[in-house]
Amino acid sequence: MNNPNLNVSINGPSVARAFADHLVERLNEKREGPFFLALSGGSTPKLLFKILADDYQEKIDWKRLHFFWGDERCVPHDDSESNYGEVKSLLFDHVPVVMSQVHAVDTTKSPEEAAKAYGELMMELLPRNADGLPILDLNMLGMGGDGHTASIFPTNMDELLTDKRICAVATHPESGQKRVTMTGPVLNASEEVAFLITGNSKTQRTAQILNNEHGAENFPVAHIKPTSGKLFWFLDLAAADEVGY
Ligand code: 6PG
């Protein structure tokens, strides 16, 4: 595979730094106005948030950024499981973001009501594509070992990859935890999707999907291909070990 949108770095921190530099590039390319960025949860993004807080204070015009989440756990924002809570403590408390531009999922509502309200908020705040779907400038996603992304799992992908709703309620297949997730069509409406994938627990799945090997279609990540936008991969050496680049 000769993929110009594939960035391989030595380890997790260097993947985070490569993505942070990419974010700066994209902000500079979209010279002015708001920049609509969606974040994901999990361990890889933690590295990114720390590096942004430590080293990108001056490199990013924080007041341009509007933050969204590709998925959120249906827990209070001060719960250790909260994706919003993770970013607030690691990043928002350390850089001059405009908190009125931080659009968290309202997890005080029931999962169904939170998903509906979040979809309405996205429709209100974001530009729309020809299909009437909200467009994010940059949608940062991760991949679980089972090939899930956001909270679209192999168990619910048949529904969520083609769902007409903007956001939906998903149930984690192991923990049973309820989550609000952007649906497949919304992820694919993004101007750009960037996957950050690290660690040897992802090696096989990453290769299967990036090399388009037999069975790749069974995993949600393989179905995330922006309709008219760009698709980038930020991998560490471990995750990329069997990718033919
Ligand atoms: C979440 C994430 C989820 C995550 C993957 C990868 O809320 O858990 O959005 O989709 O991106 O599980 O997580 P790691 O980077 O921790 O492996």
Boltz pocket constraint, residues with backbone or C-beta under 6 A from the ligand:
constraints:
  - pocket:
      binder: B
      contacts: [[A, 39], [A, 40], [A, 41], [A, 42], [A, 43], [A, 44], [A, 45], [A, 70], [A, 71], [A, 72], [A, 73], [A, 83], [A, 141], [A, 142], [A, 143], [A, 144], [A, 148], [A, 149], [A, 150], [A, 151], [A, 196], [A, 198]]
      max_distance: 6.0
